[in-house]
Amino acid sequence: MYYELRTYTLDPLKMADWLALYQSHALEVQSEHLGNLVGFFTSEFGDVNQVVHIWGYASLDDRMARRAAMAADSRWAEFSRRNRELGAVLRLQSRLLRPTGFSPLQ
């Protein structure tokens, strides 16, 4: 199992707008295609203008296939267009993680 940890640093004044856009136009599409949402968070301390979400994949090939299918979905293209127009995302960081043998998530 692999976990993708994605951190978006947002314009603090656009955080609420971005979360509303994500919930209305992206969450359903990502849930359909990516399938295993482990968690979706906003930061409370440190860099407080961040959104963090974690998705689980059976393998790297599974991740590639799922993300390719999502990229081909017209609903994802619509979200991407609206996301660019909103201009809230300042930075995206993506990390792929493998759990240790003693991790509760496997």
C-alpha positions in Angstrom: 0.0 0.0 0.0 1.1 3.5 -0.8 -0.2 6.8 0.6 0.0 10.1 -1.2 0.2 13.1 1.1 -0.8 16.3 -0.8 -0.3 19.7 0.8 -1.7 22.8 -0.8 -0.6 26.2 0.5 -3.4 28.6 -0.3 -3.9 32.4 -0.3 -5.3 32.8 3.2 -8.1 35.2 2.0 -9.3 32.5 -0.5 -9.2 29.4 1.8 -13.0 29.3 2.4 -13.7 29.9 -1.4 -11.3 27.1 -2.3 -12.8 24.6 0.2 -16.3 25.4 -1.1 -15.1 24.9 -4.7 -13.4 21.7 -3.9 -16.4 20.3 -2.1 -18.8 21.2 -4.8 -16.7 20.4 -7.9 -13.8 18.1 -7.0 -14.6 15.8 -4.0 -17.1 13.6 -5.8 -14.8 13.2 -8.9 -11.7 12.4 -6.9 -13.7 10.0 -4.6 -15.0 8.1 -7.7 -11.6 7.9 -9.4 -9.1 7.8 -6.6 -11.3 5.8 -4.2 -9.5 5.7 -0.9 -9.6 9.1 0.9 -7.8 8.5 4.2 -8.2 12.1 5.5 -8.7 15.7 4.5 -7.5 18.4 6.8 -6.8 22.1 7.3 -3.8 23.3 9.4 -4.4 24.9 12.8 -0.8 25.9 13.7 2.3 26.7 11.8 1.4 27.4 8.2 -2.3 27.9 8.8 -3.2 28.4 5.2 -2.7 24.8 4.2 -5.0 22.0 3.1 -3.7 18.5 3.5 -5.2 15.3 2.1 -4.1 11.7 2.1 -5.1 9.1 -0.5 -4.3 5.4 -0.4 -3.3 3.2 -3.4 -2.6 -0.5 -3.7 0.5 0.2 -5.8 2.2 2.9 -7.9 0.6 1.4 -11.0 -2.8 1.7 -9.3 -2.1 5.4 -8.5 -1.1 6.1 -12.1 -4.2 4.5 -13.6 -6.6 6.1 -11.2 -5.1 9.6 -11.7 -5.1 9.2 -15.5 -8.8 8.2 -15.4 -9.5 11.3 -13.3 -7.6 13.6 -15.6 -9.7 12.3 -18.5 -13.0 13.2 -16.7 -14.6 16.4 -18.0 -15.8 17.2 -14.5 -12.1 17.3 -13.4 -11.3 19.6 -16.2 -14.1 21.9 -15.1 -12.8 21.9 -11.5 -9.3 22.6 -12.8 -10.5 25.6 -14.9 -12.4 27.1 -11.9 -9.4 26.4 -9.6 -7.1 28.3 -11.9 -9.6 31.2 -12.2 -9.9 31.4 -8.4 -6.1 31.6 -8.1 -6.0 30.4 -4.5 -3.3 27.8 -4.7 0.1 29.2 -4.1 2.0 25.9 -3.8 1.4 22.2 -4.1 3.6 19.5 -2.5 3.0 15.8 -3.1 4.7 13.0 -1.2 4.3 9.2 -1.7 4.7 7.3 1.5 5.1 3.6 2.3 4.0 2.4 5.7 6.5 0.7 8.0 5.9 -2.9 9.1 4.5 -1.6 12.4 2.3 1.2 11.0 -1.4 0.9 11.8 -2.1 1.8 8.2 -0.8 -0.9 5.8 
